[in-house]
Amino acid sequence: MAARARPRALFARAIGGRRPKVSKGVQAGTMLKCADNTGAREIRLVQVIGYKGRLRRVPAAGVGDLIMASVRKGTADMRRKLFRAVVVRQRMPFRRAEGIWVQFEDNAAVIMTTEGEMKGSEIRGPVAREAAERWPRIASAASIIV
C-alpha cells in the first residue's frame, strides 16, 4: 500500500514522521497564556488543526499541536482575531518514552503565521521538548527547553 502524503499547508515547517504520544490536556475553550512577545497576553483555543473527532466530543490538543486561537487579552490590534498557535506547555501531566512524567505550571501557546514561522521573536518561560522537536523555529527562539 502506498503511504498517504500529508497536506503541506497544515503542517508547514513542522517535522513530520513519528510523533510521541502526548496526553491531550487542553480542550476547546481553554484559556492559554501567550508565551511570546506578539502583544497578545491571553488566548482561547477555538479548534485543533488536523483534529478528526467523534460527534459531540470536544476537540483537545496536547504539547506540540497546532491550534486556531482567538486573542482575548492583549493589544487592540491583536484582540478578537483568529491566529494559528502551537501549544508549548500544558498543566495536565504527560508521560515520555523514557518513563518520566512532565507537568507545567500553566497552559501556554506561541502564535504562528500560516507559513509555520513564529510571529514573535522571543519566548518567555520553558518550552516542552516535544514542541521544540516538532517545530524548529520554536526551538531556536526558546530560552529553556524541558
Stockholm file with secondary structure:
# STOCKHOLM 1.0

chainA/1-146         MAARARPRALFARAIGGRRPKVSKGVQAGTMLKCADNTGAREIRLVQVIGYKGRLRRVPAAGVGDLIMASVRKGTADMRRKLFRAVVVRQRMPFRRAEGIWVQFEDNAAVIMTTEGEMKGSEIRGPVAREAAERWPRIASAASIIV
#=GR chainA/1-146 SS CCCCCCCTTTTTTSCCSCCCCCCCCEETTCEEEECBSSSEEEEEEEEETTCCCCTTCCCEECTTCEEEEEEEEECTTTTTCEEEEEEEECSSCEECTTSCEECCSSCEEEEECTTSCBSSSCBCSEECHHHHHHCHHHHHHCSEEC
#=GC SS_cons         CCCCCCCTTTTTTSCCSCCCCCCCCEETTCEEEECBSSSEEEEEEEEETTCCCCTTCCCEECTTCEEEEEEEEECTTTTTCEEEEEEEECSSCEECTTSCEECCSSCEEEEECTTSCBSSSCBCSEECHHHHHHCHHHHHHCSEEC
//
